[in-house]
Amino acid sequence: MILDFDWVDAFADAPFGGNGCAVVHGGAALPEAVCTAFVRETSLVECTFTGPSEKADLRVRYFLADREIPFAGHPTIATVAALVHRDLVSGDTLMLETGAGLVPVKVEGDLITMTQQVPSFGPRVPAELVAAVGGLDPSDILGEPQVVSTGLPFCIAVVKDRTTLDALRLDPEALERFRGRLGDTTQTPMEPFWVTLGGGTEEGDTYSRLLLAPPSPPEDPFTGSASGAMAAYLWAEGLLDGPKFIAEQGHGMGRPGRAQIEVLGPPDAITGVRVAGKGQIVMSGQVHLPEQGAYR
């Protein structure tokens, strides 16, 4: 089965920045085993597979190296950038069907804006449990970490400064304890999303990191879904001066990424989060994928 693909760097102002995603056009009907094998082949964190939708303009499926997830931010930006590149977007708006629901998208020049779901605020998590995952002391975390989702759940943890953020090291055993404490691992949040106030550059307002467990790469260069959840948490906790800000991530990896974020609604009644960024086409071609088979 031969399908077209585009490799896109999302939330990047130039190629080789932000977070890469391979968009496989017309691949939504492929079996999960083929899709996850493709992600492992690329060594990317996530890839998307598109197809027709009866509810929206397009259906998008999101895959990690080991499973499907309902939604992801940087792959959404990458998918729309790929569609624009192939002249598959008519007008400046479109609706995407995802596993987390419908996601409206607006295209203004090279800026792509997605409106993520109304945030769901989950349980507070003890600082000592979260700190151990990153090899930190509980005193390095400000306030109470909390599980928040705008389509994909993350435990948001605010650390005291950039030095602390740079010192993070993933402890796999502590991550398993973290997941076990929060319940069934199929329903628990992704790895903790760490953020500090103050950007990676003078233009940024926040700077974040997401350390990943195998079989994914060790760190995510830019995390759009977690940035939406983080924005909702910071706004609700009164840690932002206003609802609009610049989120930065990936600079320490040599892959600088930037998003323009706007939280919709007051802190106690958030109605959604707009996350905007650019997508840079790095390569295009064809993939040769079997429709079925055994994969590990």
Phi, psi and omega in degrees: 000117184256124182231149175282148176219156170231135175260119188234134171268113185264150184060032182241138175276346179207158177304152180072020171239181178058215186236127182280150177209132173266125182256115181261109184285128178079015184261008186296338181273357181293149177295154181303320182298323178290318182295316179292324177296322178296317178300315179298324179297324181280339186065018174273166177286317183215154172223159178239155181225123188255162178191177181290156180224143175269351184251341188213187179286334184199146173261137179233127173251141186243131182229137165270184180290343184232356182190166172272144175236157187288333188197153173205147188279304184295327175294332176293313177300316181297318181298314181292320177300321178293320178296318178297317180303325182264012180058039180258007178245121176257125184086192184247009177225153172203161181242132179250135172269121178235172177293344179261005181117190181278136181238111177283143183228141176237139180244120179232098185065235179263007179261127181246126183241124175250143175257109182282168188295162170304128185295142172252120181263115182265206186289151167286147183237133181305136183300325182293326179292318180288316182303321182298329181298325181259008180070030181254169170271144179305331180291347177284347182260133179264130179071198182254122173300151182212144175281125180224142178226135166241031182141333177212127187281138175224150172268112184273126180230120179267123179257162194287333181196174182294324179300318178295318180299318181292337183275356183301138174219126184289129175255105185301322180293319178293326177296320178294321177295319178301312181293320179296323180295328184270358173114207182301126184295342177284344181246350182281164182291166172296182177304154180305142176257116186262134182219147171230149179282134189107133188275175173287340174229178179293340181280341186271157177251335176223157175221135190226164173217149173227109177271134188245152177265153176302150010272009176287163171301162187297334183210146179268125182294320175208135188238098185289321179293318179292328178295324176294316177295319178298318180298317179298318180297312182297322180291316180294328181273359179074028183260002177246144178286335179202172185284347181251135178199171179253122177258135180235152182196152172093353183298323180291344178264359186077016179231071185298134178229151184214139176228143170266123187237140174224124175270129183265131178094167179289164183303330182264005180206061182288134183253356180163174178223126175267128179234122186236144177194177180255155176236129182252120177288122181259318178205156177222152179178208180232146175246146180248102188241133172288147179280341177205164182153176181260131182224151177241000000 
